[in-house]
Amino acid sequence: MPIFEYKCGECEKIFEVIQLAGQNKEAACPDCGSYDLKKLISAPFLPSSVGKPANDDIGKCCSGDPGETGCTPGSCCGQGA
């Protein structure tokens, strides 16, 4: 869903608005009702797994012998017994 972040020019409140395609409803400040808004640039949300190959974490917690690093079979190493 497209969520946009705005800052009100009147009361300076920062808030978010869900704006769906095809609905050109003009956003207004929920506190003071002003239409004097500035759209802010927000960082997009990306899950930590986006863009990483499957099993990319193998070896990060267990770089050596599983007994030396504290890894157990079936842990993040993905190694069996």
Summary of the structure (lengths in Angstrom):
residues: 81
radius of gyration: 23.4
end to end distance: 44.0
largest distance: 64.0
contacts: 147
relative contact order: 0.17
helix: 5%
strand: 19%
